[in-house]
């Protein structure tokens, strides 16, 4: 059975996923077989494993950092919010239905055996398991039924490293306050503290480390700087979703209220001169070189928002001026004529789409989730350059789309003129696709593209090495390994 180390945070977005990924990479570099684990994840960015199971994108990313194939065992419970008070509940990679929060909280303790089974299976296959918590371990109103923070630490008998975010301020209150709110038995499981996202001269924080150790009674493993790297982020609080100034090539992604799988577009930021902007208000859209409508967990509700916010009208104005549009998954559905959800698979009802493609979507009871690969058809229009390009990716959708347009891919999708849509997440990761798109956007502005092909996987592997190097430099790895070896 594997040794375990658990990463908990003082709040959301302190860098738990990032730190866990760095540890996965460090352990791989040091010759250990390592795997990530998160018992319960809440995220709209997900991934389909080779088994056809849906897990949180962060665990897939961490598995890549560990050099292993993502597995459903790494994330047995995934919650995908559909409304402000409800989520689609996915257990062992398969959706079991939509639940409001109160209903889920009444049932979640029944899921402990499934969590335990998944953990024990993956722990039997590796040397070290890096477990990630969620939010804060001291949400006092939720602690009695906790299955993802201290509840999980106890189940796995895992020592805990508590991470605080100094970039947002109040790191002393974060860390010491969290320790003070833990129960005695929980406090004994915390074996060290990490200060994350430090900017500036770290030597100036030496007295801060002393204060934390004295007031918190726990050793500080290290102070990790704000590292310049680009790894996939599943959190809706991601800095990638913030406003940016348009670059030489301006790609505008519509930031839908229930946006999902926004990591689909990370690849474009690798290219010189290309900026990916996430646009929330119609006045921010302006005149981009490419508009992308991304996936969503609530297509009809987000189509309604698109219309009522004025974004639909501005997108159509850009289309009339020749701007190409690409829709992925829910974005593809919105480009069509109608969307209907007769079984209340998401938010129910029906709505007219943007009418830019002759497509009609109906949400069915079954969810399609599979990895796929293929080629673009011999296509025309703005992105005719994509003809024959190979791709690989995955599908996650409830809707089935009947298209009256020419198929975009050998496995479906549709296009008409400068409007393109399909269900494939990860479509742009293949350099045959993203590089051809970037080159075409350069040429459409009369600028010669002199960049080269950027392999997405090689790029990501370099990023994992960068975060591992940054964390290894910043923490006491000897103490880390001692904590893992001694356990709780």
C-alpha positions in Angstrom: 0.0 0.0 0.0 1.3 3.4 -1.0 2.4 6.1 1.4 0.3 9.3 1.3 0.6 13.0 1.6 -2.4 15.3 1.6 -2.5 19.0 0.4 -5.1 21.1 2.0 -5.6 24.8 1.6 -6.8 27.7 3.7 -9.4 28.6 1.0 -10.2 28.0 -2.7 -7.6 29.0 -5.3 -4.6 29.0 -2.9 -2.7 26.8 -5.3 -3.5 23.3 -4.0 -3.8 21.8 -7.5 -0.6 23.5 -8.6 1.3 22.3 -5.5 0.0 18.8 -5.8 1.0 18.7 -9.5 4.5 19.9 -8.6 4.9 17.2 -5.9 3.7 14.5 -8.4 6.4 15.7 -10.8 9.1 15.8 -8.0 8.3 12.3 -6.9 8.4 11.0 -10.5 11.8 12.7 -11.0 13.0 11.0 -7.8 12.1 7.6 -9.1 8.8 7.0 -7.3 5.6 5.7 -8.9 3.1 8.4 -7.9 -0.6 9.2 -8.5 -3.0 12.0 -7.6 -6.3 11.6 -5.8 -9.2 13.9 -5.0 -12.2 12.2 -3.5 -14.7 14.9 -4.4 -14.1 17.6 -7.0 -16.4 20.5 -8.0 -15.5 21.8 -11.4 -16.8 22.4 -14.9 -13.5 21.6 -16.5 -13.4 17.8 -16.8 -11.6 15.1 -18.8 -12.6 11.8 -20.3 -10.2 8.9 -19.5 -9.4 6.1 -21.9 -12.0 4.1 -19.9 -14.6 6.6 -21.1 -15.0 8.0 -17.5 -15.3 11.6 -16.5 -13.0 13.1 -13.9 -11.8 16.6 -12.9 -9.4 18.2 -15.3 -6.9 18.9 -12.4 -6.5 15.2 -11.7 -5.8 14.5 -15.3 -3.2 17.3 -15.3 -1.6 15.9 -12.2 -1.5 12.4 -13.7 0.4 13.9 -16.7 2.8 15.5 -14.3 3.3 12.1 -12.6 3.9 10.5 -16.0 0.9 8.1 -15.8 -2.4 7.6 -17.6 -5.4 9.5 -16.0 -7.8 7.1 -14.3 -11.3 7.3 -12.9 -9.8 6.0 -9.6 -8.2 9.4 -9.2 -11.5 11.3 -8.8 -14.4 9.1 -7.8 -16.9 12.0 -7.2 -17.2 14.9 -9.5 -19.8 17.7 -9.1 -20.6 19.8 -12.2 -22.7 22.9 -11.2 -25.8 23.3 -13.3 -27.5 26.0 -11.2 -26.5 28.2 -8.3 -27.9 25.5 -5.9 -27.5 22.3 -7.9 -25.1 20.1 -9.7 -24.8 17.0 -11.9 -23.4 14.3 -9.7 -20.8 12.0 -11.3 -19.8 8.9 -9.4 -17.0 6.6 -10.7 -17.0 8.5 -13.9 -20.7 8.3 -14.7 -23.5 10.8 -14.1 -26.1 9.5 -11.6 -28.4 12.6 -11.9 -28.8 16.2 -11.0 -29.2 17.1 -7.3 -29.7 20.3 -5.4 -27.1 20.9 -2.7 -29.3 19.9 0.2 -30.2 16.6 -1.4 -26.5 15.8 -2.2 -25.4 16.6 1.4 -28.0 14.2 2.7 -26.6 11.4 0.5 -22.9 12.0 0.3 -21.9 10.0 3.4 -23.3 7.0 1.5 -20.5 7.5 -1.1 -17.7 6.9 1.4 -17.4 3.2 0.5 -16.9 4.2 -3.2 -14.3 6.7 -2.2 -12.5 4.2 0.0 -12.6 1.5 -2.7 -11.2 3.9 -5.3 -8.4 5.1 -3.0 -7.4 1.6 -2.0 -7.2 0.4 -5.6 -5.0 3.2 -6.7 -2.9 3.1 -3.5 -2.2 -0.6 -4.3 -0.7 0.4 -7.6 1.8 3.1 -6.6 4.5 4.2 -4.1 3.1 7.6 -3.1 -0.4 9.1 -3.4 -0.7 12.9 -3.5 -4.2 13.7 -2.2 -5.8 17.1 -2.8 -8.4 18.6 -0.6 -11.1 21.2 -1.5 -11.7 24.7 -0.4 -11.0 24.9 3.4 -11.0 22.1 6.0 -12.7 24.4 8.5 -16.0 25.2 6.9 -17.6 24.6 10.2 -21.2 24.2 8.9 -20.0 21.4 6.5 -17.5 19.5 8.6 -19.8 16.9 10.1 -20.1 15.2 6.7 -16.7 16.0 5.3 -15.4 13.5 2.7 -12.8 15.6 1.0 -10.6 17.3 3.6 -9.9 16.0 7.1 -12.5 13.2 6.6 -10.4 12.0 3.6 -7.1 12.5 5.5 -8.4 10.2 8.3 -9.7 7.6 5.8 -6.3 7.5 4.1 -4.3 8.0 7.3 -2.5 10.8 5.4 -0.3 13.5 7.0 -1.5 17.0 5.9 0.4 19.9 4.4 -1.6 23.2 4.8 -1.1 25.8 2.0 -1.8 29.5 2.3 -1.9 32.2 -0.4 0.1 35.2 0.5 -0.7 37.0 -2.8 -4.2 37.8 -1.7 -3.0 38.9 1.7 -3.8 37.8 5.3 -1.6 34.7 5.1 -1.0 34.7 8.9 -4.8 34.8 9.6 -5.3 32.1 6.9 -2.9 29.6 8.3 -3.0 30.3 12.0 -6.8 30.8 11.9 -7.3 27.5 10.1 -5.1 25.6 12.6 -7.0 27.2 15.5 -10.3 26.0 14.1 -9.3 22.4 13.7 -10.2 19.7 16.2 -7.4 18.3 18.3 -7.2 15.1 16.4 -7.3 17.0 13.1 -4.6 19.4 14.2 -2.2 16.5 15.0 -2.5 15.4 11.4 -1.1 18.7 10.0 2.6 18.2 9.7 3.7 21.4 8.0 2.8 24.7 6.4 3.5 26.2 3.0 3.3 29.8 2.0 2.4 30.0 -1.7 2.5 32.7 -4.4 5.1 35.0 -2.8 6.2 38.0 -4.9 9.4 39.9 -4.2 12.4 39.2 -2.0 11.7 36.0 -0.1 14.5 36.7 2.4 12.2 39.4 3.8 9.8 36.8 5.0 12.2 35.0 7.3 10.7 36.6 10.3 7.3 35.6 8.9 8.3 32.0 8.9 9.4 32.3 12.5 6.1 33.8 13.5 4.1 31.1 11.7 6.1 28.3 13.4 5.8 29.9 16.8 2.1 30.9 16.7 1.0 27.9 14.6 3.2 25.2 16.3 4.0 23.6 12.9 7.1 23.7 10.8 7.1 25.8 7.6 8.3 23.6 4.8 8.9 26.6 2.6 7.8 29.8 0.8 7.0 29.2 -2.8 7.3 32.2 -5.2 4.7 33.1 -7.8 6.1 30.9 -10.6 5.9 31.9 -14.2 4.5 28.8 -15.8 1.4 27.8 -17.8 -0.4 24.7 -16.5 -4.1 23.9 -17.0 -6.4 25.2 -14.4 -9.9 23.9 -13.7 -11.0 26.6 -11.3 -13.4 29.2 -12.3 -11.3 31.6 -10.3 -8.4 31.1 -12.7 -6.5 34.2 -13.5 -6.7 33.1 -17.2 -10.3 34.2 -17.2 -9.4 37.8 -16.3 -9.4 40.7 -18.7 -6.5 41.1 -21.1 -5.5 43.6 -23.8 -5.8 42.4 -27.3 -2.5 41.2 -28.9 -1.4 41.2 -32.5 -3.8 38.3 -33.0 -6.9 38.7 -30.9 -8.9 35.6 -30.0 -12.0 36.3 -28.0 -13.6 33.5 -25.9 -17.1 34.2 -24.7 -17.0 33.7 -20.9 -20.4 32.0 -20.5 -21.8 32.0 -16.9 -21.4 28.2 -16.8 -18.3 28.0 -19.0 -16.7 24.5 -19.0 -13.4 23.1 -20.3 -11.8 26.5 -21.0 -8.5 24.7 -21.0 -9.4 23.9 -24.6 -7.9 27.2 -25.6 -4.7 27.3 -23.6 -2.7 26.2 -26.5 -3.2 29.4 -28.4 -1.3 31.4 -25.7 1.8 29.4 -26.7 2.1 31.3 -30.0 3.9 34.6 -30.3 1.7 37.6 -30.8 -1.5 35.7 -29.9 -3.7 36.8 -27.0 -6.7 34.8 -25.7 -9.2 37.1 -24.0 -12.2 35.9 -22.0 -15.1 38.3 -22.7 -18.0 38.8 -20.3 -19.7 42.0 -21.6 -20.7 42.8 -25.2 -18.7 46.1 -25.2 -15.5 44.1 -24.4 -15.8 42.0 -27.6 -14.8 44.8 -30.0 -13.4 43.4 -33.3 -11.4 40.2 -32.6 -9.7 38.1 -35.2 -11.5 34.9 -34.0 -14.5 34.4 -31.7 -14.8 31.1 -29.8 -18.0 30.1 -28.1 -16.9 27.5 -25.5 -18.5 24.6 -23.8 -21.1 25.1 -21.0 -22.8 22.9 -18.4 -26.1 24.8 -19.0 -26.5 25.4 -22.7 -30.1 26.7 -22.7 -29.5 29.0 -19.8 -26.3 30.3 -21.2 -27.9 30.8 -24.6 -30.5 32.9 -22.9 -27.8 35.0 -21.2 -26.0 35.4 -24.6 -29.2 36.9 -26.0 -30.3 39.0 -23.0 -26.7 40.4 -22.4 -26.5 41.7 -26.0 -23.6 39.4 -26.7 -25.4 37.5 -29.4 -26.1 40.7 -31.4 -22.5 41.8 -31.2 -21.3 38.4 -32.3 -23.6 38.5 -35.3 -22.4 42.0 -36.2 -18.8 40.6 -36.2 -19.9 37.7 -38.4 -21.4 40.1 -40.9 -18.0 41.8 -41.0 -16.3 38.5 -41.8 -15.0 37.5 -38.4 -14.8 33.7 -38.1 -16.5 31.9 -35.2 -15.7 28.5 -33.7 -18.1 26.8 -31.3 -17.1 23.8 -29.2 -19.7 21.5 -27.6 -22.3 23.8 -26.0 -21.0 26.6 -28.1 -21.6 24.4 -31.2 -25.2 23.8 -30.0 -25.7 27.6 -29.6 -24.7 28.2 -33.2 -27.6 26.2 -34.4 -31.3 26.9 -34.9 -32.9 25.3 -31.8 -31.9 23.7 -28.5 -34.4 21.5 -26.6 -34.1 19.8 -23.2 -37.3 17.8 -22.8 -36.0 15.6 -20.1 -34.6 18.4 -17.9 -31.1 17.0 -18.4 -29.6 20.4 -17.7 -32.0 23.3 -17.0 -34.9 22.1 -19.2 -37.1 23.9 -21.7 -36.2 24.9 -25.2 -34.8 28.0 -27.0 -33.8 29.2 -30.4 -30.1 29.3 -31.1 -28.1 31.9 -33.0 -29.1 30.4 -36.3 -25.6 30.6 -37.8 -25.7 26.9 -38.6 -28.6 24.8 -39.8 -28.4 22.5 -36.8 -31.0 21.3 -34.2 -30.0 19.9 -30.8 -32.1 17.8 -28.5 -30.8 16.8 -25.0 -31.2 13.1 -24.4 -31.1 11.0 -21.2 -27.7 9.5 -21.9 -24.4 11.3 -21.7 -21.8 10.7 -24.4 -18.3 10.6 -23.0 -15.5 9.1 -25.1 -12.0 9.8 -26.3 -11.8 10.3 -30.1 -9.5 11.1 -32.9 -9.8 11.7 -36.6 -9.3 14.3 -39.4 -11.0 17.4 -40.7 -13.0 16.8 -43.9 -12.0 18.6 -47.1 -13.7 21.9 -46.0 -14.1 25.3 -47.5 -14.5 28.8 -46.0 -12.2 30.9 -43.8 -10.4 27.9 -42.3 -10.2 25.7 -45.4 -6.5 25.4 -44.3 -7.7 22.8 -41.8 -8.7 20.3 -44.5 -7.1 16.9 -43.7 -5.6 18.1 -40.4 -5.5 15.3 -37.7 -6.9 15.8 -34.2 -7.5 13.9 -31.0 -9.7 14.8 -28.1 -12.8 13.8 -26.2 -16.5 14.3 -26.1 -18.7 15.1 -23.0 -22.3 16.0 -23.9 -25.9 15.2 -23.3 -27.2 16.7 -26.5 -27.5 15.1 -29.9 -27.3 17.4 -32.9 -28.9 16.9 -36.3 -27.0 19.0 -38.9 -28.2 20.2 -42.3 -24.7 21.6 -43.0 -21.6 20.0 -44.4 -19.7 17.9 -41.8 -16.6 19.5 -40.4 -14.9 16.4 -39.2 -14.9 12.7 -40.2 -16.9 12.2 -36.9 -19.4 15.0 -37.3 -19.6 18.7 -36.5 -20.7 21.3 -39.1 -19.5 24.4 -40.9 -20.9 27.1 -43.2 -18.6 29.9 -44.6 -16.8 31.3 -41.6 -18.8 29.5 -38.9 -17.5 26.2 -37.5 -18.7 23.9 -34.7 -18.1 20.5 -33.2 -18.3 18.5 -30.0 -14.5 17.7 -29.6 -12.8 19.1 -26.5 -9.0 19.3 -27.0 -9.4 19.8 -30.7 -6.8 22.6 -30.9 -4.1 20.8 -28.9 -2.9 19.1 -32.0 -0.3 21.4 -33.6 -1.7 20.6 -37.1 -4.9 22.4 -36.0 -3.7 25.3 -33.8 -0.7 26.2 -35.9 -2.8 26.3 -39.1 -5.4 28.5 -37.4 -2.8 30.9 -36.1 -1.1 31.1 -39.5 -4.4 31.8 -41.2 -5.2 34.6 -38.7 -1.8 36.2 -39.4 -2.2 36.0 -43.1 -5.8 37.4 -43.0 -4.2 40.6 -41.5 -1.5 40.7 -44.2 1.2 39.6 -41.8 3.6 36.7 -42.6 3.6 34.1 -39.9 7.2 33.1 -39.0 6.6 31.0 -36.0 7.0 27.2 -35.8 4.9 24.3 -34.8 4.5 24.0 -31.0 3.8 20.5 -29.7 1.3 20.8 -26.9 2.4 17.8 -25.0 6.1 18.8 -25.1 5.1 22.3 -23.9 3.1 20.9 -21.0 6.0 18.6 -20.0 8.3 21.6 -19.8 5.8 23.4 -17.6 5.7 20.4 -15.2 9.4 20.5 -15.0 9.4 24.2 -14.3 6.9 24.0 -11.4 8.8 21.0 -9.9 12.0 22.9 -10.1 10.5 26.0 -8.5 8.8 24.0 -5.6 11.9 21.9 -5.1 14.0 25.0 -4.7 11.6 26.5 -2.2 10.7 23.7 0.2 12.5 21.4 2.6 12.2 18.2 0.6 14.1 16.2 3.2 11.4 17.2 5.8 8.7 16.4 3.2 10.0 12.9 2.7 10.3 12.5 6.5 6.7 13.5 6.9 5.6 11.0 4.3 7.6 8.2 5.8 6.4 8.8 9.4 2.8 9.3 8.4 0.3 10.1 11.1 
